[in-house]
Amino acid sequence: MEVILAKHAGFCFGVKRALDIVLEETKKNNSNLYTFGPLIHNEYVVNMLAEKGVLMMEEDKDPSSYEAGTVVIRSHGVTEAKLNEIKAAGHKIVDATCPFVAKIHNTVATQSRDQKHIIVLGDPDHPEVKGIVGWCKTDKISVISSEEEANNFNGNTNEEYYLVAQTTFRVKKFKELVEILKQKGYNIYALNTICNATEERQSEAARIAGEVDVMLVIGGKSSSNSQKLYEICRENCKDTIFIQTSDDLDLSVPRSISRVGITAGASTPDIIIEEVTKKCQK
C-alpha cells in the first residue's frame, strides 16, 4: 500500500512559535507559569506541558483568582480588554499571539477608529475570532460564518465596510461570502487575512484526497482548521477519516486499499503524524 503524506501537515509557524515560547519559559524556573486557556487545540501537547509544570488559566475565570505569575498568550490571541485584565491582576504577560493574527488585531483597531464597520468571516465561538472582535473600537462589527448569514446580512449602503477573515477560514468559502456581500451593493473593502500556510494546506489536502482510496485527517477534536481540512478532503474522497492519534485508526476493518493519503491540522505534533504513518505502512 502506498502512503502519501502531505508536505504541509502539522504545526504551522504560529503554533510552533507559541510552543517554543512556552518551552523557553519553562527553562527560567518561573513560579506559576500559565497558558491562557489551552495553548493549542491538541490534548497531547496540553498534557505534555502539564507534565512540565505549566498551568492553565481558564478563560472564563477572573485572572486575579490565580496566584501572580507569568501568563503566555496562545497563538489565537485574546481581546485587548482581557490583556489589560490579566495585567491588572499582577501577572507578567508573554505574548505568543501569532504575528498574522496580531496584524489583524491592529488592522481592526485602526479601521474601526476610522468608523469603518468591521466584518469578520469566521466562527464566532472560536477564540481567534473572539479575540479579533475584542480589538474593535466601536460596536460596529459583524461576524459572518455561513452563506445563509451572508445572504441575511442587513447593512447600510451608506456605510463603509472593512472585511477580514479568521486565519484558518476556508479559502473557497471566503471568496463565496465576499461575492455575496458585494452583490448586495455594500461598499466593502475585503482583506484576505487567511494565512498562506492555511491556503497551502487546504489546496494540497484537496489534491491528495482526489488521488487516494482513503484519506486520513489528523487533528484535535476542538481544532477548527483540522475540521475544515476534513470537510475539504471529504468533498474529494468519500472515504475520509478524522482521527486524533494512531489509536483511533482501526486497521481490522477489511478494505481494498492501494493508496492512502495523510494530512494533519496546524496543531498536530510531528510525533503523532509519524505514528499514524508507520501504522499505515505496517
C-alpha positions as CSV (number, residue, x, y, z in Angstrom):
1,M,0.0,0.0,0.0
2,E,1.3,3.4,-0.9
3,V,1.1,6.1,1.8
4,I,1.1,9.8,0.6
5,L,1.9,12.2,3.4
6,A,1.1,15.9,2.8
7,K,4.2,18.2,2.9
8,H,2.2,20.9,4.6
9,A,1.0,18.8,7.6
10,G,1.4,19.5,11.3
11,F,2.5,22.6,13.2
12,C,2.2,25.9,11.4
13,F,4.6,28.8,12.0
14,G,2.3,30.4,14.7
15,V,1.7,27.3,16.7
16,K,5.4,26.2,16.6
17,R,6.4,29.7,17.7
18,A,3.9,29.6,20.6
19,L,5.1,26.2,21.8
20,D,8.8,27.2,21.5
21,I,8.0,30.3,23.6
22,V,6.3,28.3,26.4
23,L,9.1,25.7,26.4
24,E,11.7,28.5,26.7
25,E,9.7,29.9,29.7
26,T,9.8,26.6,31.5
27,K,13.6,26.8,31.5
28,K,13.5,30.0,33.5
29,N,12.2,28.3,36.6
30,N,9.3,30.8,36.9
31,S,6.8,30.1,39.6
32,N,3.2,29.9,38.4
33,L,3.7,29.6,34.6
34,Y,0.3,29.7,32.9
35,T,-1.1,29.5,29.4
36,F,-4.2,31.4,28.8
37,G,-6.6,28.6,28.0
38,P,-5.1,25.6,26.2
39,L,-2.0,26.7,24.3
40,I,-3.2,24.8,21.2
41,H,-6.2,22.5,20.4
42,N,-4.3,19.3,20.9
43,E,-4.6,17.1,24.1
44,Y,-1.1,15.6,23.6
45,V,0.6,19.0,23.7
46,V,-1.6,20.2,26.6
47,N,-0.7,17.1,28.6
48,M,3.0,17.4,27.8
49,L,3.1,21.0,29.0
50,A,1.2,20.0,32.2
51,E,3.9,17.4,32.9
52,K,6.5,20.2,32.7
53,G,4.6,22.1,35.3
54,V,2.8,24.6,33.0
55,L,-0.6,25.5,34.5
56,M,-3.7,26.6,32.5
57,M,-5.6,29.8,33.3
58,E,-9.2,29.2,32.5
59,E,-10.6,31.7,30.1
60,D,-13.9,32.4,31.9
61,K,-12.3,32.9,35.3
62,D,-11.1,36.1,36.9
63,P,-7.2,36.3,36.4
64,S,-7.0,37.7,39.9
65,S,-8.2,34.4,41.3
66,Y,-4.9,32.9,40.3
67,E,-1.6,33.5,42.1
68,A,0.6,36.1,40.4
69,G,2.8,34.5,37.7
70,T,3.7,34.6,34.0
71,V,0.8,34.1,31.5
72,V,1.6,33.1,28.0
73,I,-1.0,34.2,25.5
74,R,-1.7,31.5,23.0
75,S,-1.3,31.8,19.2
76,H,-5.0,32.5,18.8
77,G,-4.6,35.8,20.7
78,V,-7.1,37.5,23.1
79,T,-9.1,40.6,23.3
80,E,-7.4,43.9,24.4
81,A,-9.7,44.0,27.4
82,K,-8.5,40.6,28.5
83,L,-4.9,41.6,28.2
84,N,-5.5,44.6,30.4
85,E,-7.4,42.4,32.9
86,I,-4.5,39.9,33.2
87,K,-2.0,42.8,33.6
88,A,-4.2,44.4,36.3
89,A,-4.3,41.2,38.2
90,G,-0.5,41.4,38.6
91,H,0.6,38.9,36.1
92,K,3.5,39.2,33.7
93,I,2.4,38.7,30.1
94,V,4.4,36.8,27.4
95,D,2.6,37.3,24.2
96,A,2.8,34.3,21.8
97,T,-0.1,35.6,19.6
98,C,0.6,34.5,16.0
99,P,2.0,37.6,14.2
100,F,-0.5,37.1,11.4
101,V,-3.3,37.2,14.0
102,A,-1.8,40.2,15.7
103,K,-1.7,42.0,12.4
104,I,-5.5,41.5,12.1
105,H,-5.9,43.0,15.6
106,N,-4.0,46.1,14.6
107,T,-6.0,46.4,11.3
108,V,-9.3,46.1,13.0
109,A,-8.4,48.6,15.7
110,T,-7.2,51.1,13.1
111,Q,-10.1,50.7,10.7
112,S,-12.7,50.8,13.4
113,R,-11.2,54.1,14.8
114,D,-11.9,55.5,11.3
115,Q,-15.5,54.5,11.8
116,K,-15.5,51.6,9.4
117,H,-18.0,48.8,10.1
118,I,-15.9,45.7,10.6
119,I,-17.0,42.3,9.1
120,V,-15.2,39.2,10.3
121,L,-15.6,36.0,8.3
122,G,-15.2,33.1,10.8
123,D,-16.6,31.0,13.6
124,P,-18.0,33.4,16.3
125,D,-17.3,30.9,19.0
126,H,-13.6,30.4,18.0
127,P,-11.1,32.0,20.4
128,E,-9.3,33.7,17.4
129,V,-12.5,35.4,16.2
130,K,-13.4,36.4,19.8
131,G,-10.0,38.0,20.1
132,I,-10.3,39.9,16.8
133,V,-13.8,41.2,17.7
134,G,-12.3,42.4,21.0
135,W,-9.9,44.8,19.2
136,C,-12.7,46.7,17.5
137,K,-13.0,50.3,18.9
138,T,-16.7,50.6,18.2
139,D,-19.8,48.4,18.3
140,K,-20.0,48.4,14.5
141,I,-18.8,44.8,14.0
142,S,-20.4,41.7,12.5
143,V,-19.3,38.1,12.4
144,I,-20.4,36.0,9.4
145,S,-19.8,32.3,9.2
146,S,-22.1,30.9,6.5
147,E,-23.7,31.6,3.2
148,E,-27.1,32.0,4.9
149,E,-25.8,34.6,7.3
150,A,-24.2,36.5,4.3
151,N,-27.5,36.5,2.4
152,N,-29.4,37.6,5.5
153,F,-26.9,40.4,6.3
154,N,-28.8,43.6,6.5
155,G,-26.4,46.5,6.3
156,N,-26.3,50.1,5.3
157,T,-25.3,51.1,1.8
158,N,-24.1,54.5,3.1
159,E,-21.6,52.8,5.4
160,E,-18.0,51.8,4.7
161,Y,-17.2,48.2,5.5
162,Y,-13.8,46.6,6.1
163,L,-13.7,42.8,5.9
164,V,-11.2,40.4,7.4
165,A,-11.2,36.7,8.0
166,Q,-10.2,34.1,10.6
167,T,-6.7,33.0,9.5
168,T,-7.9,29.3,9.1
169,F,-11.1,30.1,7.2
170,R,-11.7,28.1,4.0
171,V,-10.4,30.0,1.0
172,K,-13.2,28.9,-1.2
173,K,-15.8,30.0,1.3
174,F,-14.1,33.3,1.8
175,K,-14.5,34.1,-1.9
176,E,-18.1,33.0,-2.0
177,L,-19.2,35.0,1.0
178,V,-17.3,38.2,-0.1
179,E,-19.1,37.9,-3.5
180,I,-22.5,37.5,-1.8
181,L,-21.9,40.7,0.3
182,K,-20.6,42.7,-2.7
183,Q,-23.6,41.7,-4.8
184,K,-25.8,43.2,-2.2
185,G,-24.4,46.6,-3.1
186,Y,-22.3,47.3,0.1
187,N,-19.2,49.4,-0.1
188,I,-16.8,46.7,1.1
189,Y,-13.0,46.5,1.2
190,A,-12.1,42.8,1.7
191,L,-8.7,41.9,3.0
192,N,-7.9,38.3,2.7
193,T,-6.2,37.5,6.0
194,I,-6.2,33.8,5.6
195,C,-2.6,32.8,6.2
196,N,-0.5,31.3,3.4
197,A,0.0,28.1,5.4
198,T,-3.7,27.6,5.6
199,E,-4.1,28.0,1.8
200,E,-1.3,25.7,1.0
201,R,-2.5,23.1,3.5
202,Q,-6.1,23.2,2.2
203,S,-5.2,23.0,-1.5
204,E,-2.7,20.2,-1.0
205,A,-5.2,18.2,1.1
206,A,-7.8,18.6,-1.6
207,R,-5.4,17.4,-4.3
208,I,-4.2,14.4,-2.4
209,A,-7.7,13.4,-1.3
210,G,-8.7,13.3,-5.0
211,E,-5.9,10.8,-5.8
212,V,-6.3,8.2,-3.0
213,D,-8.7,5.5,-1.8
214,V,-8.7,6.6,1.8
215,M,-7.8,10.0,3.3
216,L,-6.7,10.4,6.9
217,V,-7.0,13.8,8.6
218,I,-5.2,14.0,11.9
219,G,-6.2,16.7,14.4
220,G,-7.5,17.7,17.8
221,K,-11.3,17.3,18.2
222,S,-11.5,21.0,19.0
223,S,-9.3,22.2,16.2
224,S,-11.1,24.4,13.8
225,N,-8.6,24.2,11.0
226,S,-8.5,20.3,11.3
227,Q,-12.3,20.2,10.9
228,K,-12.0,22.4,7.8
229,L,-9.4,20.0,6.4
230,Y,-11.8,17.1,7.0
231,E,-14.6,18.9,5.1
232,I,-12.3,19.7,2.2
233,C,-11.0,16.1,2.0
234,R,-14.5,14.6,2.4
235,E,-15.5,16.6,-0.7
236,N,-12.8,14.9,-2.7
237,C,-12.6,11.5,-1.1
238,K,-15.7,9.8,0.3
239,D,-13.6,7.5,2.5
240,T,-12.1,10.3,4.6
241,I,-11.5,9.6,8.3
242,F,-10.8,12.1,11.1
243,I,-8.5,10.8,13.8
244,Q,-6.7,12.3,16.8
245,T,-3.9,9.7,17.2
246,S,-2.9,6.4,15.8
247,D,-5.0,4.7,18.4
248,D,-8.1,5.9,16.5
249,L,-7.0,4.1,13.4
250,D,-8.9,0.8,13.1
251,L,-6.9,-1.5,10.7
252,S,-9.0,-4.5,11.5
253,V,-11.7,-3.5,9.0
254,P,-11.1,-5.3,5.7
255,R,-10.6,-2.8,2.9
256,S,-9.3,-2.9,-0.6
257,I,-6.8,0.0,-0.5
258,S,-3.9,0.7,-2.7
259,R,-3.3,4.3,-1.8
260,V,-3.9,6.2,1.5
261,G,-3.3,9.9,2.0
262,I,-2.5,11.7,5.2
263,T,-2.7,15.3,6.3
264,A,-2.8,17.0,9.7
265,G,-4.1,20.2,11.3
266,A,-1.8,23.0,12.3
267,S,-1.9,21.9,16.0
268,T,-0.8,18.3,15.3
269,P,2.7,17.4,16.6
270,D,5.1,15.5,14.2
271,I,5.3,12.6,16.6
272,I,1.6,11.8,16.1
273,I,1.9,12.1,12.3
274,E,4.8,9.8,12.3
275,E,3.0,7.2,14.5
276,V,0.0,7.2,12.1
277,T,2.2,7.0,9.0
278,K,4.1,4.0,10.5
279,K,0.9,2.2,11.4
280,C,-0.4,2.6,7.9
281,Q,2.8,1.3,6.4
282,K,2.6,-1.8,8.5
